[in-house]
């Protein structure tokens, strides 16, 4: 009887270890989701969308200015 119970405990330990290894990526994703929920909760304010839009406008505005400058330079180089 003791040999059978030892075998069951040993097999259970092996299954637990392999299950822990298999669930490791899922637990990482769960931790990341929890972190993102916390960031979202802390970041809730009325100003957040405006700050995001301001960043987007400033980022795209500089790219637009560079492209317009390159277009004018190409035009004047070909004339």
QUIPE-V454072 format. One record per residue. PHI is phi in whole degrees, -180 to 180 (NA if undefined). OMEGA is omega in whole degrees, -180 to 180 (999 if undefined). NEAR is the number of other C-alpha atoms within 12 Angstrom. Layout:
PHI&OMEGA&NEAR / PHI&OMEGA&NEAR
//
This chain:
NA&-179&7 / -69&178&8 / -66&179&9 / -66&-180&10 / -69&176&11 / -66&178&12 / -64&179&13 / -66&178&14 / -62&180&14 / -64&179&14 / -64&178&14 / -63&177&14 / -65&178&14 / -65&178&14 / -64&180&14 / -64&180&14 / -64&-180&14 / -69&177&13 / -69&177&15 / -62&178&15 / -65&-178&14 / -69&-177&13 / -89&-178&14 / -57&178&14 / -63&180&13 / -66&179&14 / -67&176&15 / -63&179&15 / -64&178&13 / -61&178&14 / -64&179&14 / -65&178&14 / -63&177&14 / -61&179&14 / -66&180&14 / -65&176&14 / -64&179&14 / -66&178&13 / -63&179&13 / -64&-180&13 / -66&-179&12 / -69&-176&11 / -82&-179&15 / -73&174&12 / -158&180&13 / -71&-176&9 / -88&-174&11 / -58&179&15 / -63&-179&13 / -69&178&12 / -66&178&14 / -65&178&15 / -65&178&14 / -62&177&14 / -62&179&14 / -65&180&15 / -64&180&15 / -65&179&14 / -67&-178&14 / -72&178&14 / -63&180&15 / -68&178&14 / -66&178&14 / -61&180&15 / -63&178&15 / -65&-180&14 / -66&177&14 / -64&177&14 / -62&178&14 / -67&178&14 / -65&177&14 / -65&178&14 / -64&178&13 / -65&179&12 / -65&-178&11 / -72&177&10 / -76&-180&9 / -86&-178&8 / -88&999&7
//
